Amino acid sequence: MKFGEIYERIEGTKQQQMMELEKHRMEFTRDLEVQRMQLFMQTQIEVAKMEHAKHGGTEHYL
C-alpha cells in the first residue's frame, strides 16, 4: 500500500467518525430539548392546578 492510499483510508475513517459524532450530538441536543419542553409543560400544568385550586376555593365564599 502506498502512503497516499493509507492517508486516504485514515482520512475517510476520520470523516466517518466525525459524522457519527455529529449525529450523536444532534440526537443529544434533540433529547435535551424534548426534556426541557416536558419540564416546562409539567410546570405550567402544576401552576394552572394551583391557580385553579386557589380560585376555586375562593369562589365558594363569594
FIKOL-646032 format. One record per residue (C-alpha): residue number from 1; x, y, z. Coordinates in steps of 0.02 Angstrom, whole numbers. Layout:
<r><resi>NUM</resi><east>X</east><north>Y</north><up>Z</up></r>
...
***
This chain:
<r><resi>1</resi><east>0</east><north>0</north><up>0</up></r>
<r><resi>2</resi><east>62</east><north>173</north><up>-42</up></r>
<r><resi>3</resi><east>69</east><north>316</north><up>79</up></r>
<r><resi>4</resi><east>-69</east><north>408</north><up>-15</up></r>
<r><resi>5</resi><east>-187</east><north>260</north><up>-2</up></r>
<r><resi>6</resi><east>-156</east><north>242</north><up>184</up></r>
<r><resi>7</resi><east>-183</east><north>428</north><up>208</up></r>
<r><resi>8</resi><east>-348</east><north>421</north><up>112</up></r>
<r><resi>9</resi><east>-410</east><north>274</north><up>216</up></r>
<r><resi>10</resi><east>-366</east><north>362</north><up>378</up></r>
<r><resi>11</resi><east>-449</east><north>523</north><up>322</up></r>
<r><resi>12</resi><east>-604</east><north>428</north><up>264</up></r>
<r><resi>13</resi><east>-617</east><north>341</north><up>432</up></r>
<r><resi>14</resi><east>-591</east><north>505</north><up>522</up></r>
<r><resi>15</resi><east>-729</east><north>586</north><up>418</up></r>
<r><resi>16</resi><east>-849</east><north>443</north><up>460</up></r>
<r><resi>17</resi><east>-810</east><north>459</north><up>645</up></r>
<r><resi>18</resi><east>-839</east><north>647</north><up>639</up></r>
<r><resi>19</resi><east>-1007</east><north>621</north><up>553</up></r>
<r><resi>20</resi><east>-1056</east><north>491</north><up>684</up></r>
<r><resi>21</resi><east>-1005</east><north>608</north><up>824</up></r>
<r><resi>22</resi><east>-1107</east><north>749</north><up>748</up></r>
<r><resi>23</resi><east>-1256</east><north>632</north><up>733</up></r>
<r><resi>24</resi><east>-1242</east><north>587</north><up>917</up></r>
<r><resi>25</resi><east>-1226</east><north>771</north><up>964</up></r>
<r><resi>26</resi><east>-1384</east><north>813</north><up>867</up></r>
<r><resi>27</resi><east>-1480</east><north>670</north><up>949</up></r>
<r><resi>28</resi><east>-1422</east><north>726</north><up>1121</up></r>
<r><resi>29</resi><east>-1473</east><north>905</north><up>1085</up></r>
<r><resi>30</resi><east>-1644</east><north>848</north><up>1024</up></r>
<r><resi>31</resi><east>-1672</east><north>738</north><up>1177</up></r>
<r><resi>32</resi><east>-1619</east><north>878</north><up>1292</up></r>
<r><resi>33</resi><east>-1742</east><north>997</north><up>1208</up></r>
<r><resi>34</resi><east>-1882</east><north>869</north><up>1225</up></r>
<r><resi>35</resi><east>-1845</east><north>852</north><up>1411</up></r>
<r><resi>36</resi><east>-1841</east><north>1041</north><up>1430</up></r>
<r><resi>37</resi><east>-2010</east><north>1057</north><up>1345</up></r>
<r><resi>38</resi><east>-2085</east><north>918</north><up>1452</up></r>
<r><resi>39</resi><east>-2023</east><north>1002</north><up>1611</up></r>
<r><resi>40</resi><east>-2093</east><north>1169</north><up>1553</up></r>
<r><resi>41</resi><east>-2263</east><north>1093</north><up>1512</up></r>
<r><resi>42</resi><east>-2270</east><north>998</north><up>1676</up></r>
<r><resi>43</resi><east>-2228</east><north>1158</north><up>1769</up></r>
<r><resi>44</resi><east>-2365</east><north>1251</north><up>1677</up></r>
<r><resi>45</resi><east>-2490</east><north>1114</north><up>1721</up></r>
<r><resi>46</resi><east>-2441</east><north>1122</north><up>1905</up></r>
<r><resi>47</resi><east>-2456</east><north>1312</north><up>1907</up></r>
<r><resi>48</resi><east>-2627</east><north>1301</north><up>1824</up></r>
<r><resi>49</resi><east>-2683</east><north>1171</north><up>1953</up></r>
<r><resi>50</resi><east>-2626</east><north>1283</north><up>2096</up></r>
<r><resi>51</resi><east>-2713</east><north>1435</north><up>2022</up></r>
<r><resi>52</resi><east>-2871</east><north>1334</north><up>1993</up></r>
<r><resi>53</resi><east>-2869</east><north>1270</north><up>2171</up></r>
<r><resi>54</resi><east>-2836</east><north>1446</north><up>2236</up></r>
<r><resi>55</resi><east>-2975</east><north>1525</north><up>2135</up></r>
<r><resi>56</resi><east>-3090</east><north>1376</north><up>2154</up></r>
<r><resi>57</resi><east>-3076</east><north>1386</north><up>2343</up></r>
<r><resi>58</resi><east>-3118</east><north>1572</north><up>2349</up></r>
<r><resi>59</resi><east>-3267</east><north>1559</north><up>2231</up></r>
<r><resi>60</resi><east>-3365</east><north>1465</north><up>2363</up></r>
<r><resi>61</resi><east>-3351</east><north>1614</north><up>2481</up></r>
<r><resi>62</resi><east>-3410</east><north>1747</north><up>2358</up></r>
***
